[in-house]
Amino acid sequence: MLDNLGVNISAVLTGLGIGGVAVALAAQAILGDLFNFFVILLDKPFSIGDFVTSDDVSGVIEHIGLKSTRIRSISGEIVIISNTNLLASRIKNFRHMAKRRVVFKTSVVYRTLPEKLRLIPALIKEA
């Protein structure tokens, strides 16, 4: 019908095809974040209230949204990370950790007497 009216159908179809590709490319990042939101909901690598570390961010998950996740860092600021970037990085979730271990380095002066050196393990255990 449009061809009978003098409209160039091939130009219209080409324009629609190019427009569809442009829309698809523009929506790719948004759809990726939306898909990763559902991955977070179904797989549950973390949930609200969990203490996590991801790359250079450490903090408590405050909000999981369709496009991004909000983490309150140790220093108090809110860090907003897209769901795609968050799931692409290595996430450490400390929710199920029963004990937290901390490594302390101790040293003594070289001229410390052997009698005092023998007392050090008991002092550390007591502390």
N, C-alpha and C positions, 0 to 999 in steps of 0.2 A: 504494500500500500504506500509506504514512504517512497519507494523507488518510482512509483507512478506519479508521485507529486514532485519528483525532481530532486529528492534528497539523495546525496551520495551515501549509500548504506555502508560501504566498506570504510569510509572515513569515520562514520559514527561508531561502528563496531571496533575500529582501531582505537578511537578515543576512549571508549568504555573499557577496553582491555588495558590500556596504559593507566587509566584512572584506577582500575581495580588493583593493579600491581602497586601503584603508589599508596593506596589506602592500606593494602596488606603489609607493605614495608613499614608504614607509619605505625600500624597497630601491633607489630611484632613484639616490641619491648613490653607493651602493656599486656598483651596476651601471655607473654612469658612470665611476667610477675603474677598475673592472675592464676596461671597454672601452678606456679610455685606456692601460692597461697593454699591451694588445695592439697599440695604435697605436704605442707606443714600441718594442715588439719588432719590428714589421714595418717601420715607416718609419725607425727608427733616427736620430732627430734628435740623439741623444747616446748614449754608452755608458759603462760603468764606467771610470773613470780620466780622462775628459774634463774639461777646465776650462771651465766655463760661467758665464754671468751670466744671471740672470732677475730682472727688476724690481730689487729692492734686495739680492739675494743673489748673491754671487760665490764660486765654490769648485769643488771636484773632486767628481764624482759617485762615491759610494761604494757605493750599493745601489739597485736598482730593484725595488720590490716590487709586489704586486698592487694595493695601495691608495695607496702613497706612495713617494716617492723621497727618499733621504738624500743631502745635499750637505754636505761638510766645507768650511766657509767659510775665508776667508783668515786670520781670527783664531783658527781652531782648533775652534770649536764645530760641532756637527752641526745642520743645519737640515733639518727634515722638512717636505716640501711634498707635498700631495696631487697625484696625477697629473693630475687635472682642472685644478687651479689652475696647475700647471706648464705644461701644454700650452696653456692659455688665455693665458698671458703670452708676451712676446717673449723668445726664447731666443737667446743668442749663444754659439756653440760655437767655441772657439779651437783645436780639434784640428788642423785643416788649414791653419792660418796659417803661412806660410813665414817671414815676417819680422814682427817687432813694431816698430812705430814709436812713438816717444815725442816729444812736443812739449815743447821747452824754450823758455822766454822769457828773452831776455837784454836787458840794458839798459846804457847807458853814460851817464856824466855829460855834461851839455850842454857843458861847457867842455873836453871831451877834444880834444886836438889832432888835426888831420886826418891827420897821419903815423901816429898810433897807431890811428886808425879804420881805415886801410887794412890794418893787420896783423890785425885781428879775424877776417876770414873764414878766413885761413890757420890761425890758432890754433884755431878751431872745427873745421876739417877734421882737423887733427892730433889733436885730443882725440877 
